Amino acid sequence: MIVDIVALQSFYETPLGAVARFYVGRALDGFLDDARGQRVACLGYGSPYLESARACAERVLALMPARQGVARWPGEGANAAALADPLMLPLPDGAVDRVLLVHLLETTEDPEELLYEIWRTLAPGGRLKIVVPNRRGIWSRTDTTPFGQGRPYSRSQLKDLLRRTMFTPEKWSETLYMPPLESRAMLATAGMWEKFGTRLSLPFPGVHVVEATKQMHRPLEVRQTRRALRFAPVLAPSGAPVPTPRAAVRESLPAGKG
C-alpha cells in the first residue's frame, strides 16, 4: 500500500519526522551533495532530502507515484515534481546519473520491474541509493510512520534483489536506532541511540541505506538445446502418401541392399 502524499507531508512536519529527516539525510551525505553537474532523479517521496542535490546538480527531478499523489517541489522557483508510473518512467534510456529511492520499494507491487526500469534510465556507471525499512527494526513494526508500511527488507533480501536486477551493492549503512515514539525524552536522546547503535552495530536499526552501481553487462540465460530427432519428418505434397521412417531409410539404400 502506497502512503498518501498528505500522510507523508504530515509525518515530516512532526518532531519525530524532523528527527528521521535529519538522520536519514545524514546517511545520504556524499551521494547527493557531491552530484555536481550531474542529473539526479528521486522516485517515491524524497523531497525532504533533495535540497543538497539541488544546490550542486545540473538537474533534479522528483517523480512521485500516481497512487501516492504529488506535491510541488521545490517551494520556490520552477516546479520539478511530477506524477509518474514507476514502472514506465517518462525518461529516455540513460537519462540520469543518480537515482534516490525513498518510500517506494517497500510499497511497490513489483520490486524487480521497478529496479529494471531504474536500470534502464541510469547512464553507464550510474548510481542508485535506496532507503528501505529494516525487517528486524522497530520502525517497520509500527504503522504510525511511513517506514511502517509495505514490505520491509533484510540486508540479504535487499542484496539478492539488487543482484537479480543487474546492480552491484557497494555501500551499506543503517540509521534510526531510536524507537519511533513522539515523547520528548525519546526525541532528546535520539543522538545517544544513534551513537551507540552505530558503534555497537546493533541489529535493529529502522532503515537500511544502500548504494549500488549499474552493471553494464546483462547476464544471458543458458537454455538447454533440444536433441535432434533420429528420423526427420518427411514432407510430401498434399494427397501424396507419406513414407514411414523405415520406408524412407529403405529407399535411401543402393539397389540390392534392402
Sequence and secondary structure as in RCSB ss.txt:
>XXXX:A:sequence
MIVDIVALQSFYETPLGAVARFYVGRALDGFLDDARGQRVACLGYGSPYLESARACAERVLALMPARQGVARWPG
EGANAAALADPLMLPLPDGAVDRVLLVHLLETTEDPEELLYEIWRTLAPGGRLKIVVPNRRGIWSRTDTTPFGQG
RPYSRSQLKDLLRRTMFTPEKWSETLYMPPLESRAMLATAGMWEKFGTRLSLPFPGVHVVEATKQMHRPLEVRQT
RRALRFAPVLAPSGAPVPTPRAAVRESLPAGKG
>XXXX:A:secstr
    HHHHHHHHTSHHHHHHHHHHHHHTTTTSTT TT EEEEEES GGG HHHHTT SEEEEEEETTT    SSS
SSS  EEEEBTTB S  TT EEEEEEESSTTT S HHHHHHHHHHHEEEEEEEEEEEEBTTSSGGG TTSGGGSS
  B HHHHHHHHHHTTEEEEEEEEE  S S   HHHHHTHHHHHHHHHHHT S  SEEEEEEEE SS        
    SS      TTS    HHHHHHHHS TT  
